[in-house]
């Protein structure tokens, strides 16, 4: 597994911030904050997955390049 790219890292961060915001909204009974936090959490998860896909595609291209050079 290669190093995480910026989309993976930012996605994890955004998901964590969203999860905290969602929990705080629930605790203080602020439905709008809770919904916003859930949306940010989901968006962060998506960004993380997109980053993971980009990394895996890049690694596959590197592997093909190594194979072709042999």
Secondary structure, DSSP 8 states (H G I E B T S, - for coil): -----HHHHHHHHHHHHHHHHHHHHHHTT-HHHHHHHHHHHHHHHHHHHHHHHHHHHHHHHHHHHHHHH-
